[in-house]
Each structure stands twice: as C-alpha cells, then as structure tokens.
C-alpha cells in the first residue's frame, strides 16, 4: 500500500512538472509573436466603474505572453497617484490599470465636457507618476466609455508638450465623442468618409482643435458595439457617436482603423470582457 501511494504521488509530481513546463514553453513561444518594449500601456475605465473593468483585458494579454507585469495606479479625488507595486526597470510591455476614486466626475453632473477635461488631469497625473519611476519615451492609452473622453482631452491639452512621452498607440472602446443614447446629436448621421457628424454635441466641440494638432505618430484603433437590436448602439453609445472620432483626428493619425463588434456581447459593459476585443487589442498593441 505504501509503495502504491509513493507511485501515485510520484506520478502526480511528474504531471505537475509537465504542466508547468508546457505552460512555460507555451508562454515563451507566444512571446516570440510580440514586440518586446518598455512602453507602458495605460487602461482608463468608464463612468462609475473601476480597475476591475480592465482586469479581463489585462489578464488576457498576460495569458497570451505579452507581459508579466500588471500594476494598479490608484488615483485619489485630489489627483494623487499611488501604485500597488513598482514597475521593474526592465519590464516588458508593462500594463497599468488606472483606478479612479472620482469615477463619476463628482460636481460635473451638469457639465460633463468640463468634467472630462478635469478627468484628463487624472490621466496626466498617472503619466507623470510613471515618469517618476522610469523615463518612458512613449506610452499606449486604452480607454473604455468615459475613459476615452478623459484620454482624448489629455491628448488635446498636452499636444506639443515634449516633457511628456508621446502616445504610440491609442485604443478607444465605446467612446461617446458626440453624445450618448437619448441625445439627438449622438444618433445624427456621420459622413462615412470623414466621420463628420451632422449635428455636434457639446462633448465634441472642445476637441475639434485636434483636427489641426492630433499627433501624427500615433496609431489609432476605434472599437465600438452594435447590439443589432435596432438601436444602432451598444445600449449606451450610438455607433455614429463612436465613429465621430474619425472626424476629430482628421486623418492626422499614423493609422486609423475601426472595428465594429456585433450581437449580444457588443453591449456597452460587455465590451471590456469580450474575447474579440481582447484579440483586437493584443494584435494592435503588441503583435509583431
């Protein structure tokens, strides 16, 4: 009986070692498909949300072999940034999950365009805090919902600031650049060639300076959803509102591509927990 127990334990140990070895080999092989860079990718969540909305996307990248470094940047209502851990000096493709205490832009309920501009200071504070850890020549930015408006206002407010790292890649997921469902401007038709909306919401107007200043070395991926329920939206953001990003950047980006996610999993909150979105993100940001 003792000998049999030893044999079973031995077999289990061998199986565990085999699994660990296979997983290590799989990650090593997968990693060969991706760029090896120190450029951090910063994820910014949406209204009323938190860093938990970013975890599925970040962990998908880690499982694919993109990175082993995921840190969280907690941002207080006063804009103070603290990290749950430091990014190692030679980390490959580190990911930063932003967690905003002021996740509903308190005090700006009647003036969200100004609120988004205030939210842009949170993004800038995260970038500056990262710069205090290591000097980065470039960053990637990924936003979901309100996070997109904070990111695009950050870019708008800081174009030409050479003290800040350039934006290498920008990923917009469910960005309501020309308003939300229920607003007339949001569902107004857009020019399919230029993205120019027939009617402009107060949200988009302050961003139109980017038509002359958007950085020309930034690659852009615009992901949006259509539930295919007749609303032509993800339930919160009309397709046309998301597509108006094309008008804002005015052909200045190094590249621009739109990806429409359709069906039930294209619902607004499901877009940050969507396998197709994860694949698009990984391929766009890190695939060789």
C-alpha positions, 0 to 999 in steps of 0.5 A, spaced: 500 500 500 505 504 501 509 503 495 502 504 491 501 511 494 509 513 493 507 511 485 501 515 485 504 521 488 510 520 484 506 520 478 502 526 480 509 530 481 511 528 474 504 531 471 505 537 475 512 538 472 509 537 465 504 542 466 508 547 468 513 546 463 508 546 457 505 552 460 512 555 460 514 553 453 507 555 451 508 562 454 515 563 451 513 561 444 507 566 444 512 571 446 516 570 440 509 573 436 510 580 440 514 586 440 518 586 446 518 594 449 518 598 455 512 602 453 507 602 458 500 601 456 495 605 460 487 602 461 482 608 463 475 605 465 468 608 464 463 612 468 462 609 475 466 603 474 473 601 476 480 597 475 476 591 475 473 593 468 480 592 465 482 586 469 479 581 463 483 585 458 489 585 462 489 578 464 488 576 457 494 579 454 498 576 460 495 569 458 497 570 451 505 572 453 505 579 452 507 581 459 508 579 466 507 585 469 500 588 471 500 594 476 494 598 479 495 606 479 490 608 484 488 615 483 485 619 489 479 625 488 485 630 489 489 627 483 494 623 487 497 617 484 499 611 488 501 604 485 500 597 488 507 595 486 513 598 482 514 597 475 521 593 474 526 597 470 526 592 465 519 590 464 516 588 458 510 591 455 508 593 462 500 594 463 497 599 468 490 599 470 488 606 472 483 606 478 479 612 479 476 614 486 472 620 482 469 615 477 463 619 476 466 626 475 463 628 482 460 636 481 460 635 473 453 632 473 451 638 469 457 639 465 460 633 463 465 636 457 468 640 463 468 634 467 472 630 462 477 635 461 478 635 469 478 627 468 484 628 463 488 631 469 487 624 472 490 621 466 496 626 466 497 625 473 498 617 472 503 619 466 507 623 470 507 618 476 510 613 471 515 618 469 517 618 476 519 611 476 522 610 469 523 615 463 518 612 458 519 615 451 512 613 449 506 610 452 499 606 449 492 609 452 486 604 452 480 607 454 473 604 455 466 609 455 468 615 459 475 613 459 476 615 452 473 622 453 478 623 459 484 620 454 482 624 448 482 631 452 489 629 455 491 628 448 488 635 446 491 639 452 498 636 452 499 636 444 506 639 443 508 638 450 515 634 449 516 633 457 511 628 456 512 621 452 508 621 446 502 616 445 504 610 440 498 607 440 491 609 442 485 604 443 478 607 444 472 602 446 465 605 446 467 612 446 461 617 446 465 623 442 458 626 440 453 624 445 450 618 448 443 614 447 437 619 448 441 625 445 439 627 438 446 629 436 449 622 438 444 618 433 445 624 427 448 621 421 456 621 420 459 622 413 462 615 412 468 618 409 470 623 414 466 621 420 463 628 420 457 628 424 451 632 422 449 635 428 455 636 434 454 635 441 457 639 446 462 633 448 465 634 441 466 641 440 472 642 445 476 637 441 475 639 434 482 643 435 485 636 434 483 636 427 489 641 426 494 638 432 492 630 433 499 627 433 501 624 427 505 618 430 500 615 433 496 609 431 489 609 432 484 603 433 476 605 434 472 599 437 465 600 438 458 595 439 452 594 435 447 590 439 443 589 432 437 590 436 435 596 432 438 601 436 444 602 432 448 602 439 451 598 444 445 600 449 449 606 451 453 609 445 450 610 438 455 607 433 455 614 429 457 617 436 463 612 436 465 613 429 465 621 430 472 620 432 474 619 425 472 626 424 476 629 430 483 626 428 482 628 421 486 623 418 492 626 422 493 619 425 499 614 423 493 609 422 486 609 423 482 603 423 475 601 426 472 595 428 465 594 429 463 588 434 456 585 433 450 581 437 449 580 444 456 581 447 457 588 443 453 591 449 456 597 452 459 593 459 460 587 455 465 590 451 471 590 456 470 582 457 469 580 450 474 575 447 474 579 440 476 585 443 481 582 447 484 579 440 483 586 437 487 589 442 493 584 443 494 584 435 494 592 435 498 593 441 503 588 441 503 583 435 509 583 431 
